[in-house]
Amino acid sequence: MTLYLLLLLAVQVPTGWFIVGSIALVLLASYLLGGIFGPSPQYRISNPDQLPPNDPGDFLDLLESLTDAKVNRTGRFDVFTNGTSFYPAELEAIRSAKHSVNLEAYIFNRGRIGRQYLDAMAERARAGVQVNVVLDAFGSAGANRAFFRPLLDAGGKVCWYNGPTWSRLLRLDNRTHRELLIVDGKTGFIGGAGIADQWYTGVKGKPRWRDTMVCAEGEAVPNLQATFAENWLAACGELLVGNAYFPQISCSNQIAAMVVNSTPTVGGSTRARVLFQLLLASAKRTISIMTPYFLPDKSLTNELRRAIEERGVKVRILVPGHKSDHWLTRSTSRG
C-alpha cells in the first residue's frame, strides 16, 4: 500500500500540475489571440451626409476635434523611397546632431546598416549629445544589450518596449510599430522602415524590402517628439523635457500636417483609425491605399463599398506581389 501511494503521488502530482499549466497556457493563448484577432470596434459614422468637404477649412477642424491632434500649418516634408535613399539621409541627420537623437523602432537588427547606426549614435553620445533609443522587445530581440554596449558606454540610453515580464504577460500583444527618428527636436523622420539590411541590400539573396520614410521639419516635429516621449516614458520611466528635445521651431513653408497618435484606448479604438474612417467617408473622387498588410475590418470595408457604390469614388489599393515577408497575410488580403 505504501509503495502504491508513493507511486500515485509521483505520477498524479506532476500530471495535475501539467493539466493546470496546460489550461493556463490555453487561457493565456486564447486571451492574446482574442486581443489580436477578436472583434474590433465599429467606426460607423452617424451622419455621413453632414461631413464637411475635405478641404483645409471645416474638415480639418473636425479632424482636430475627433483625433485630438493639432493641425500644424507650417512645415517642410521630403519623401524618401527605399533604404538606399532614407538610410543615408537619416545617418547624415544623426551625425549632424548637436543636442539630442531619439530613435524608436520595431525592428533594429544587427547587420551592416545596424552597425552604421550604432557607430553614428555612439560617436554623437561621446560628443555629449543625448542619445535615446527605444526598441520593441520582440521585433528587436536580436539586437541585445551587448550589441549596444558601445552606445551605452558612450553615455547613450537604450530601453526595450514591453518586454516579457510577469506583470506584462496579459499585454504581450501591445507592440510598438513606430519607426521614428528625431534629431535636435527640429528634424523628424517617420515611416514604415526599421533598421535592418532587409531594407538596405536585401539578405540571403532576396530583394530588399520596399518602404517609404518622410523627413519633417517645422511645427509637426514637436508632435513627433511627444509621440516618441510617450513610449520612452513607458519603457524607461523618464519624461523628456528641455530645449534639447523641444526647442523653439520656426519654418516658413506653408504646408499643413497632423501627427495622429495610434495608441489604443481601453476599448481598442485608436485615433489613427478614426482618422482613416473620416478620410474614406469624405472622399469624393479617389482613394489610393498603399500598404504591406491589407486586412480591412468590417467598418473599413463598408466605407470603401459606400464610396464606390454611392459616390462613384475610384479606389486603388497597392499591396505586395508574390514576394512578401508574411505569406499568410498576403493570402488573406487577396481572399
Contacts in CASP RR format, 6 or more apart in sequence:
PFRMAT RR
TARGET T0000
AUTHOR 0000-0000-0000
METHOD contacts of the structure
MODEL  1
MTLYLLLLLAVQVPTGWFIVGSIALVLLASYLLGGIFGPSPQYRISNPDQ
LPPNDPGDFLDLLESLTDAKVNRTGRFDVFTNGTSFYPAELEAIRSAKHS
VNLEAYIFNRGRIGRQYLDAMAERARAGVQVNVVLDAFGSAGANRAFFRP
LLDAGGKVCWYNGPTWSRLLRLDNRTHRELLIVDGKTGFIGGAGIADQWY
TGVKGKPRWRDTMVCAEGEAVPNLQATFAENWLAACGELLVGNAYFPQIS
CSNQIAAMVVNSTPTVGGSTRARVLFQLLLASAKRTISIMTPYFLPDKSL
TNELRRAIEERGVKVRILVPGHKSDHWLTRSTSRG
28 169 0 8 1.000
28 170 0 8 1.000
31 170 0 8 1.000
32 170 0 8 1.000
32 172 0 8 1.000
32 173 0 8 1.000
35 173 0 8 1.000
36 173 0 8 1.000
40 268 0 8 1.000
40 297 0 8 1.000
40 298 0 8 1.000
40 299 0 8 1.000
41 267 0 8 1.000
41 268 0 8 1.000
41 269 0 8 1.000
41 273 0 8 1.000
42 298 0 8 1.000
42 299 0 8 1.000
43 269 0 8 1.000
43 273 0 8 1.000
43 274 0 8 1.000
43 277 0 8 1.000
43 299 0 8 1.000
43 300 0 8 1.000
43 303 0 8 1.000
44 299 0 8 1.000
44 302 0 8 1.000
45 51 0 8 1.000
45 277 0 8 1.000
45 278 0 8 1.000
45 281 0 8 1.000
45 303 0 8 1.000
48 281 0 8 1.000
48 306 0 8 1.000
51 59 0 8 1.000
51 62 0 8 1.000
51 278 0 8 1.000
51 281 0 8 1.000
51 282 0 8 1.000
52 58 0 8 1.000
52 59 0 8 1.000
52 61 0 8 1.000
52 62 0 8 1.000
52 282 0 8 1.000
53 59 0 8 1.000
53 282 0 8 1.000
53 284 0 8 1.000
54 279 0 8 1.000
54 282 0 8 1.000
54 283 0 8 1.000
54 284 0 8 1.000
56 256 0 8 1.000
59 282 0 8 1.000
60 71 0 8 1.000
60 256 0 8 1.000
62 278 0 8 1.000
63 69 0 8 1.000
63 71 0 8 1.000
63 258 0 8 1.000
63 275 0 8 1.000
63 278 0 8 1.000
64 70 0 8 1.000
64 71 0 8 1.000
64 258 0 8 1.000
66 271 0 8 1.000
66 274 0 8 1.000
66 275 0 8 1.000
66 278 0 8 1.000
67 258 0 8 1.000
67 260 0 8 1.000
67 261 0 8 1.000
67 271 0 8 1.000
67 272 0 8 1.000
67 274 0 8 1.000
67 275 0 8 1.000
68 261 0 8 1.000
68 271 0 8 1.000
69 223 0 8 1.000
69 258 0 8 1.000
69 259 0 8 1.000
69 260 0 8 1.000
69 261 0 8 1.000
69 271 0 8 1.000
69 275 0 8 1.000
70 223 0 8 1.000
70 258 0 8 1.000
70 259 0 8 1.000
71 256 0 8 1.000
71 257 0 8 1.000
71 258 0 8 1.000
72 218 0 8 1.000
72 219 0 8 1.000
72 220 0 8 1.000
72 223 0 8 1.000
72 256 0 8 1.000
72 257 0 8 1.000
72 258 0 8 1.000
72 259 0 8 1.000
73 219 0 8 1.000
73 254 0 8 1.000
73 256 0 8 1.000
74 218 0 8 1.000
74 219 0 8 1.000
74 251 0 8 1.000
74 252 0 8 1.000
74 253 0 8 1.000
74 254 0 8 1.000
74 255 0 8 1.000
75 216 0 8 1.000
75 217 0 8 1.000
75 218 0 8 1.000
75 219 0 8 1.000
75 220 0 8 1.000
75 251 0 8 1.000
75 253 0 8 1.000
75 254 0 8 1.000
75 255 0 8 1.000
75 257 0 8 1.000
76 216 0 8 1.000
76 217 0 8 1.000
76 218 0 8 1.000
76 251 0 8 1.000
76 253 0 8 1.000
76 255 0 8 1.000
77 214 0 8 1.000
77 215 0 8 1.000
77 216 0 8 1.000
77 217 0 8 1.000
77 255 0 8 1.000
77 257 0 8 1.000
78 89 0 8 1.000
78 214 0 8 1.000
78 215 0 8 1.000
79 212 0 8 1.000
79 213 0 8 1.000
79 214 0 8 1.000
79 215 0 8 1.000
80 86 0 8 1.000
80 89 0 8 1.000
80 212 0 8 1.000
80 213 0 8 1.000
80 214 0 8 1.000
80 215 0 8 1.000
81 210 0 8 1.000
81 211 0 8 1.000
81 212 0 8 1.000
82 199 0 8 1.000
82 208 0 8 1.000
82 210 0 8 1.000
82 211 0 8 1.000
83 193 0 8 1.000
83 199 0 8 1.000
83 200 0 8 1.000
83 208 0 8 1.000
83 211 0 8 1.000
84 200 0 8 1.000
86 189 0 8 1.000
86 193 0 8 1.000
86 211 0 8 1.000
86 212 0 8 1.000
86 213 0 8 1.000
86 215 0 8 1.000
87 113 0 8 1.000
87 116 0 8 1.000
87 199 0 8 1.000
87 200 0 8 1.000
89 189 0 8 1.000
89 213 0 8 1.000
89 215 0 8 1.000
90 117 0 8 1.000
90 181 0 8 1.000
90 189 0 8 1.000
90 213 0 8 1.000
91 116 0 8 1.000
91 117 0 8 1.000
91 120 0 8 1.000
93 181 0 8 1.000
93 183 0 8 1.000
93 187 0 8 1.000
93 188 0 8 1.000
93 189 0 8 1.000
93 215 0 8 1.000
94 101 0 8 1.000
94 117 0 8 1.000
94 120 0 8 1.000
94 121 0 8 1.000
94 124 0 8 1.000
94 181 0 8 1.000
94 183 0 8 1.000
95 120 0 8 1.000
95 123 0 8 1.000
95 124 0 8 1.000
96 183 0 8 1.000
97 124 0 8 1.000
97 129 0 8 1.000
97 183 0 8 1.000
97 184 0 8 1.000
98 129 0 8 1.000
98 184 0 8 1.000
99 129 0 8 1.000
99 130 0 8 1.000
99 184 0 8 1.000
99 185 0 8 1.000
99 243 0 8 1.000
99 244 0 8 1.000
99 245 0 8 1.000
99 247 0 8 1.000
100 129 0 8 1.000
100 130 0 8 1.000
100 131 0 8 1.000
100 132 0 8 1.000
100 182 0 8 1.000
100 183 0 8 1.000
100 184 0 8 1.000
100 185 0 8 1.000
100 244 0 8 1.000
100 245 0 8 1.000
101 121 0 8 1.000
101 124 0 8 1.000
101 129 0 8 1.000
101 130 0 8 1.000
101 131 0 8 1.000
101 132 0 8 1.000
101 181 0 8 1.000
101 182 0 8 1.000
101 183 0 8 1.000
102 131 0 8 1.000
102 132 0 8 1.000
102 133 0 8 1.000
102 180 0 8 1.000
102 181 0 8 1.000
102 182 0 8 1.000
102 183 0 8 1.000
102 185 0 8 1.000
102 225 0 8 1.000
102 228 0 8 1.000
102 232 0 8 1.000
102 240 0 8 1.000
102 245 0 8 1.000
103 117 0 8 1.000
103 121 0 8 1.000
103 131 0 8 1.000
103 132 0 8 1.000
103 133 0 8 1.000
103 134 0 8 1.000
103 180 0 8 1.000
103 181 0 8 1.000
103 195 0 8 1.000
104 133 0 8 1.000
104 134 0 8 1.000
104 135 0 8 1.000
104 176 0 8 1.000
104 178 0 8 1.000
104 179 0 8 1.000
104 180 0 8 1.000
104 181 0 8 1.000
104 228 0 8 1.000
104 231 0 8 1.000
104 232 0 8 1.000
105 135 0 8 1.000
105 136 0 8 1.000
105 140 0 8 1.000
105 178 0 8 1.000
105 179 0 8 1.000
105 180 0 8 1.000
105 194 0 8 1.000
105 195 0 8 1.000
106 135 0 8 1.000
106 136 0 8 1.000
106 139 0 8 1.000
106 140 0 8 1.000
106 175 0 8 1.000
106 176 0 8 1.000
106 177 0 8 1.000
106 178 0 8 1.000
106 179 0 8 1.000
106 194 0 8 1.000
107 136 0 8 1.000
107 139 0 8 1.000
107 140 0 8 1.000
107 194 0 8 1.000
107 195 0 8 1.000
107 196 0 8 1.000
108 114 0 8 1.000
108 117 0 8 1.000
108 133 0 8 1.000
108 135 0 8 1.000
108 140 0 8 1.000
108 143 0 8 1.000
108 194 0 8 1.000
108 195 0 8 1.000
108 196 0 8 1.000
109 140 0 8 1.000
109 142 0 8 1.000
109 143 0 8 1.000
109 195 0 8 1.000
109 196 0 8 1.000
109 197 0 8 1.000
109 198 0 8 1.000
110 142 0 8 1.000
110 143 0 8 1.000
110 147 0 8 1.000
111 196 0 8 1.000
111 197 0 8 1.000
112 197 0 8 1.000
112 200 0 8 1.000
112 201 0 8 1.000
113 195 0 8 1.000
113 196 0 8 1.000
113 197 0 8 1.000
113 199 0 8 1.000
113 200 0 8 1.000
114 143 0 8 1.000
114 195 0 8 1.000
114 196 0 8 1.000
114 197 0 8 1.000
117 195 0 8 1.000
118 147 0 8 1.000
118 148 0 8 1.000
118 150 0 8 1.000
118 151 0 8 1.000
119 150 0 8 1.000
121 131 0 8 1.000
121 133 0 8 1.000
121 151 0 8 1.000
121 156 0 8 1.000
122 131 0 8 1.000
122 150 0 8 1.000
122 151 0 8 1.000
122 153 0 8 1.000
122 154 0 8 1.000
122 156 0 8 1.000
123 154 0 8 1.000
124 131 0 8 1.000
125 131 0 8 1.000
125 151 0 8 1.000
125 154 0 8 1.000
125 155 0 8 1.000
125 156 0 8 1.000
126 154 0 8 1.000
126 155 0 8 1.000
130 156 0 8 1.000
130 244 0 8 1.000
130 245 0 8 1.000
131 151 0 8 1.000
131 154 0 8 1.000
131 155 0 8 1.000
131 156 0 8 1.000
131 157 0 8 1.000
132 156 0 8 1.000
132 157 0 8 1.000
132 159 0 8 1.000
132 232 0 8 1.000
132 236 0 8 1.000
132 240 0 8 1.000
133 148 0 8 1.000
133 151 0 8 1.000
133 156 0 8 1.000
133 157 0 8 1.000
133 158 0 8 1.000
133 159 0 8 1.000
134 158 0 8 1.000
134 159 0 8 1.000
134 160 0 8 1.000
134 161 0 8 1.000
134 176 0 8 1.000
134 228 0 8 1.000
134 231 0 8 1.000
134 232 0 8 1.000
134 235 0 8 1.000
134 236 0 8 1.000
135 143 0 8 1.000
135 158 0 8 1.000
135 159 0 8 1.000
135 160 0 8 1.000
135 161 0 8 1.000
136 160 0 8 1.000
136 161 0 8 1.000
136 162 0 8 1.000
136 175 0 8 1.000
136 176 0 8 1.000
136 177 0 8 1.000
137 160 0 8 1.000
137 161 0 8 1.000
137 162 0 8 1.000
137 163 0 8 1.000
137 164 0 8 1.000
138 163 0 8 1.000
138 175 0 8 1.000
139 175 0 8 1.000
140 160 0 8 1.000
145 152 0 8 1.000
145 158 0 8 1.000
148 158 0 8 1.000
151 158 0 8 1.000
152 158 0 8 1.000
157 236 0 8 1.000
159 232 0 8 1.000
159 235 0 8 1.000
159 236 0 8 1.000
160 235 0 8 1.000
161 175 0 8 1.000
161 176 0 8 1.000
161 231 0 8 1.000
161 234 0 8 1.000
161 235 0 8 1.000
162 168 0 8 1.000
162 171 0 8 1.000
162 172 0 8 1.000
162 174 0 8 1.000
162 175 0 8 1.000
162 176 0 8 1.000
162 234 0 8 1.000
162 235 0 8 1.000
164 172 0 8 1.000
168 174 0 8 1.000
174 264 0 8 1.000
176 231 0 8 1.000
178 190 0 8 1.000
178 227 0 8 1.000
178 228 0 8 1.000
178 231 0 8 1.000
178 262 0 8 1.000
179 189 0 8 1.000
179 190 0 8 1.000
179 191 0 8 1.000
179 192 0 8 1.000
179 193 0 8 1.000
179 194 0 8 1.000
179 213 0 8 1.000
180 188 0 8 1.000
180 189 0 8 1.000
180 190 0 8 1.000
180 224 0 8 1.000
180 227 0 8 1.000
180 228 0 8 1.000
181 188 0 8 1.000
181 189 0 8 1.000
182 188 0 8 1.000
182 189 0 8 1.000
182 221 0 8 1.000
182 224 0 8 1.000
182 225 0 8 1.000
182 228 0 8 1.000
182 245 0 8 1.000
184 244 0 8 1.000
184 247 0 8 1.000
185 221 0 8 1.000
185 222 0 8 1.000
185 225 0 8 1.000
185 244 0 8 1.000
185 245 0 8 1.000
185 246 0 8 1.000
185 247 0 8 1.000
186 217 0 8 1.000
186 218 0 8 1.000
186 221 0 8 1.000
186 247 0 8 1.000
186 249 0 8 1.000
187 215 0 8 1.000
187 216 0 8 1.000
187 217 0 8 1.000
187 221 0 8 1.000
188 215 0 8 1.000
188 216 0 8 1.000
188 217 0 8 1.000
188 221 0 8 1.000
188 224 0 8 1.000
189 213 0 8 1.000
189 214 0 8 1.000
189 215 0 8 1.000
189 216 0 8 1.000
190 213 0 8 1.000
190 214 0 8 1.000
190 216 0 8 1.000
190 224 0 8 1.000
191 211 0 8 1.000
191 212 0 8 1.000
191 213 0 8 1.000
191 214 0 8 1.000
192 211 0 8 1.000
192 212 0 8 1.000
192 213 0 8 1.000
193 199 0 8 1.000
193 209 0 8 1.000
193 211 0 8 1.000
193 212 0 8 1.000
193 213 0 8 1.000
197 203 0 8 1.000
198 206 0 8 1.000
198 208 0 8 1.000
198 209 0 8 1.000
198 325 0 8 1.000
199 208 0 8 1.000
199 209 0 8 1.000
199 211 0 8 1.000
200 208 0 8 1.000
201 208 0 8 1.000
202 208 0 8 1.000
202 209 0 8 1.000
206 323 0 8 1.000
207 323 0 8 1.000
209 325 0 8 1.000
210 320 0 8 1.000
216 224 0 8 1.000
216 257 0 8 1.000
217 251 0 8 1.000
217 253 0 8 1.000
218 249 0 8 1.000
218 250 0 8 1.000
218 251 0 8 1.000
218 253 0 8 1.000
219 249 0 8 1.000
219 251 0 8 1.000
219 257 0 8 1.000
220 257 0 8 1.000
220 258 0 8 1.000
220 259 0 8 1.000
221 249 0 8 1.000
222 246 0 8 1.000
222 249 0 8 1.000
223 259 0 8 1.000
224 259 0 8 1.000
225 240 0 8 1.000
225 245 0 8 1.000
225 246 0 8 1.000
226 259 0 8 1.000
227 259 0 8 1.000
227 261 0 8 1.000
228 240 0 8 1.000
229 239 0 8 1.000
229 240 0 8 1.000
229 245 0 8 1.000
230 261 0 8 1.000
230 263 0 8 1.000
232 238 0 8 1.000
232 240 0 8 1.000
233 239 0 8 1.000
233 240 0 8 1.000
258 275 0 8 1.000
260 271 0 8 1.000
260 272 0 8 1.000
260 275 0 8 1.000
261 270 0 8 1.000
261 271 0 8 1.000
261 272 0 8 1.000
262 270 0 8 1.000
262 271 0 8 1.000
262 272 0 8 1.000
262 273 0 8 1.000
263 270 0 8 1.000
263 271 0 8 1.000
264 270 0 8 1.000
276 300 0 8 1.000
277 299 0 8 1.000
277 300 0 8 1.000
277 303 0 8 1.000
280 287 0 8 1.000
280 300 0 8 1.000
280 303 0 8 1.000
280 304 0 8 1.000
280 307 0 8 1.000
281 303 0 8 1.000
281 306 0 8 1.000
281 307 0 8 1.000
283 307 0 8 1.000
283 311 0 8 1.000
283 313 0 8 1.000
284 311 0 8 1.000
284 313 0 8 1.000
285 313 0 8 1.000
285 314 0 8 1.000
286 313 0 8 1.000
286 314 0 8 1.000
286 315 0 8 1.000
286 316 0 8 1.000
287 304 0 8 1.000
287 307 0 8 1.000
287 313 0 8 1.000
287 314 0 8 1.000
287 315 0 8 1.000
287 316 0 8 1.000
288 316 0 8 1.000
288 318 0 8 1.000
289 315 0 8 1.000
289 316 0 8 1.000
289 317 0 8 1.000
289 318 0 8 1.000
290 317 0 8 1.000
290 318 0 8 1.000
290 319 0 8 1.000
291 317 0 8 1.000
291 318 0 8 1.000
291 319 0 8 1.000
292 319 0 8 1.000
292 320 0 8 1.000
292 324 0 8 1.000
292 325 0 8 1.000
292 326 0 8 1.000
293 319 0 8 1.000
293 326 0 8 1.000
293 329 0 8 1.000
293 333 0 8 1.000
294 317 0 8 1.000
294 319 0 8 1.000
294 333 0 8 1.000
295 329 0 8 1.000
295 332 0 8 1.000
295 333 0 8 1.000
296 304 0 8 1.000
304 315 0 8 1.000
307 313 0 8 1.000
307 315 0 8 1.000
308 315 0 8 1.000
319 330 0 8 1.000
319 333 0 8 1.000
319 334 0 8 1.000
320 330 0 8 1.000
321 330 0 8 1.000
324 330 0 8 1.000
END
